[in-house]
């Protein structure tokens, strides 16, 4: 027997009215609760709480739905076994709802903190490290919450075989470890990156043939956005046994190139051009002080080679290219002022009579 006695019309009506009322007013009640909490957080200057309140609206609506359904069913005269099963199912849904709310709160909070660090004008080492650690920490906390929720649901349903399952996992642990060596290597590779501070999210790095900006550092792999705007997923284990270049860790970018002047250029013109280029570099605010070097390097096969070296005060790639562009045009103007022609590979052939 499902019921301990016959159901009368009044009980069915009460059950239906409770369910109908909850379905009609659950969104309204949830909105009122969130508005009250927002006012309280604003009154007591609890900004961090206010940031995540919107994220719990859906779990709150689900909670009212499950609660309304639970009370609607409990009005009906179910026998003890069915009533106990309904209680367990209700508590299970409450656990799931709480878990859903906590996961959303962590996601919203981590995203807000990450955005705060992204919007900061001052990019300190702590800022860069925080941008890397927060997403990983959020994933770890989520995994712990899910494990606790699964264990709570298992206890709720009295899964006596849970201990035997765990024992079986222990026996098969060695085989699982052998089968997941790459996964473990990648996990410890991510741990090494964090502890060694090799790079952070937002850094420009190069590993093997992959070069670009670090967009995401995960427990298993790292995502790099290349110059061609492609996403490359690199296993974390690769960073542990390969050379890594972190371009963002340097304070300056070095420029080194050679300018060729045609043979036949007078020494006075060459000295004037070299002096003007050196002066132009020294006066440029985007060139590191005392880093400019301009010298007549060698007599090339078809040119008089002038070496130009300097360090920029920025590591940003776009700014770096803009500085190079400006300086290169100024060198062209200086050559034109000194009436010097740029050399190109050429060969002179003399015909004997």
N, C-alpha and C positions, 0 to 999 in steps of 0.2 A: 504494500500500500504506500503510495506517494504521500497521501494526506492522512492525518490522524482523524479527520472528520470531514464531513461534506462542506463544500464551500458555498456560502450564501452570496446573494447578489450584492449585499452591502460591502463585503470584503473585496469583491472584484472591483466594485466602483471606487472604493478607497485606494486600492492598488493602482488603478488606471489614473485616478486624479493626481496621485503623487507623482507618477511617471510623467504625466502630461505637464504638470506644473514645473517639474525640474527641466524638461526639455524646452519649455517655453522661456524660462527665466534664468537658465544657467549662464548664458553669455552676459546678461545684465548684471547678475550677482558678481560674476568674475570681474567685470569692468569696475563695479563699485568698490570691490575690495582692493583692486590695483590702484584706483584713484586715491583711496584713503591712505594706502601705504606710501604712495608718491608724495602726498601732502605731508605725511609724518616725516618722511625722509628729507623733504625740503625744509621743514620746520626745524629739524635737529641737524641739518647740514650733513646728511648721510648720502653723499653723492654716489658712492660706490653701490649702495643698495638701489638707488633710483635707476642706475644704468641697466640693471638686469631684471627689473620688474616686468617689462614687456615680454621678456622671454618665457615667463611662467604662466602667461595667460592661457595658452592652449592646455597645458597640464592641469591647470585649475579647472577649466571647463570639463575636462575628462573626469576629474575627481568628482565633480558634482553629478555628472552623468552616472558614474558607477555607484555613487552613494544613493542617488534617487532610485536606481534600479534595485539596489540592495534592499532599501526600506520597502519598496513596492512589493518585492517578493516575500519579505519576512512577515508581511501582514497575512499572507496566505498560510493556512495550517499545515505546513509540511511536516513530515515525521522527523525524528531526531537525526537520522543519518543524512537526509537530504538537506536539512537545516545546517548541519555541520559542514557539509560539502559547499553550500552557498557561502557560509562564513569564510571558508578557506579560499574560495575563488575571489570573494570580495577583497580579502586581505592581500591576495596575490596581485590583483589589479591596483590596489593602493600602493604596493611596493613598486610596481611597474611605473605608476604615475609619478611617484616621488623620484624614482630613478630618472625618468624622462625630464622632470623639472630640474634636477641637479645637473644633468648633462647639458641642458640648454643654458643654465646659469653659468656654468664653467665656460661654455663656448662664447657666450656674450661677453663675459668678463675678460677672457683672454683676448678676444678681438678688440675690445675697447682699449685695453692696456697696450696692445700692439700698435693700434692707431695713434695713441698718445705718443709713443716713442717715434713713430714714423713722422709725425708732424713737428717734432722738436727740431729746431734749427741747429742746435749744437749736437753733433754726432760724436759722443764720447764712447770709450770702450765699454762702459757699463750699458749705454743705450744699445750698442750693437749686440752685446751679449744677451741682453734682455729680449731682444727681438728673436733670438735663436732659442733661448731657454723656455720662454712662455708657451709656444706651441707644443714643444715636447712635454713639458710639465702638464699641460692641459690633457694631452693624450694619455699620459700615465695615470693621472687622477681619474679620467673617464674609465680606463680599463679596471682600476681598483673598484670603482663604484659598481660597474657591471658585474664583476666577480662577487662582490658582497651581495648584490641583488639576487644573483642566481643561487648563491648559497642560502639566502633567506627564503627564497621560494621553495628550495629543496627541503629545508627544515619544516616549512609550513605544511608540506604534503607528506611529511614523515618518510622520506626516501631512505629506507633502511639499507638499500643497496648502494648508497652513496659512498660508504666507507670501503666497500669492496671495489667500487669503480676507481676510487683514489688509489687503492692498493694495486689494482691492475695497471694504472698509469705509472706507478712507481716501478713495477716490474718491466714495463715497456719503455721506461725512461731512457735506458741506454740505447735501445734501437732508435728511438725518436731523436736522440741527440746526434747519433751518427747520420741519420737521414736529413737533419736540419743544420748541418755544419755551416753552410753558407749563411743561413739566417742568423745563427749565433755570431758568426764573424761580423756580419753587417751590424748587428746590435752593438757589439763591443766596439766596432769602428765608430759608430755614432757617439758612444760614451767617450772614446778617446778624443774625438773632435771637440766635445764640450770641455773636457778637462784640460786638454792641451791648448785650447783656444786658437786652433789653426785658422779658422775663419768663422764669420757670422753671417746671418741673413743680410743680404744687401751688398756683400763684398764681391769684388770682381776677382775671380780665381781662374787658374788653368791647371787641369790635371789630365795627363796624357794628351790627347788631341782635342779635348773639350775645354772651351774657354767661354766665360760669360758671368752673369750675375747670379748669385745664390738666391733663389726664391723661397725655398722651403727645405728645412733640415728635419728629416724624419728619423724614426728609430731604425728603419731598414735601409733607406736610401736618401739621397740629396738631389733636389731638382735644380737644374741650372738653366737659365734663359740665355741662349747664345746671341751673338750679334745679329744673326738672321732671324731672331725672335722665335726660335725653336726651343722646346722644352726637352732637355736631356736628363734622364733619370740615371744617376750614377750610384751603384751600391756603395755603402759606407766602408766596406772592407777595402775598396780600392784606394781610399785615402790613407790607409795604414801602411801599405807596402809600395807606394809610388810617390814620386816627387810631386809636390804641390807648390804652385806659385800663387801667392796672394798679392795681387797688384794693389789692393786697397790698403795693405799694411804699410806701404811706403809713403813717405811724406811728400815726395816729388816724383815727377816723370822726367826722364832724360831724353834729350834730343841730340842726335849725332848724325851729321850728314856732310857731304862734300860738294862744293860748288866749283865747277870748272870754268876757267877763263881761257880764252883762245891765246895761243902763242902769238907773240907780237905785241901783246899788251905791255905798256911801259911799267917800269918798277914804281914810278910815282903814282900812277893810276891804281896799281895793285895795293900799294901802301895806303892810299886814300880810302879805297873801298874797305880794306880790312879795318882801318881805324874807325870808319863810320859805322860799320856793322857792329863792332865791339861797343861803341858808344850807344848805339840804338838798343842793344841788348841790355846794357847796364842801366839804361833809363826806363826800361819796360817794367812796370810794377808787377807783372805776372811772371817775371823771370827771377829766380832766386839770386840774392845778392852774392857777388863774387863767384858766380858759377859759370859765367860766359868765357868761352875760349875761342878765338878766331885767329888762325895762323895759316901762312902758306905752307902746306904740308909737303908736297912733292911735285916733281915734274912728271906728269902722267904721259901716257902714250900719245895723247892728242889734246892735252889741256894742262893748264897750270892749276893744280888742285888746292883749293882753300878749304880747310876743315872748320866746321862750325859746330860748337857744342854748348849746351846750356841746360839748366834744370828749370822746370816750371814749378810754380808754387801751388799747383793743384794736381790732384790725381784723377779728377773726374774726366772721363774720356771725351765728352762733348766740349768741355772748356779747353781741354788739352789740344784738341784739333783746331779750335777757334784761335788759340794762341799761335800755333804753328802756321795757320793760314795767314794771320796778320803779319807775322815776322817774315814769312816767305815773300809776301808782296812788297814789304819794305826793302828786302834785299834786292829785288828786281829794280825798284826805284833807285837804289844806291848804285847799282851797276849802270843804269841808264845815265845817272848824273856824272859818273866817271867815264862814260863812253866806253864801257867794257862789254864785249860780246860774250855770251855764254857759249862754251865749247860743246861740241858733240863729237862722237867717234868719227874720225875721218882719216884718210890716207892720201898722201901726196905722191904722185908718180911723175918721175922726171924721164923724159924721152931723150936719149943720147943721139946726136946727129951722126 
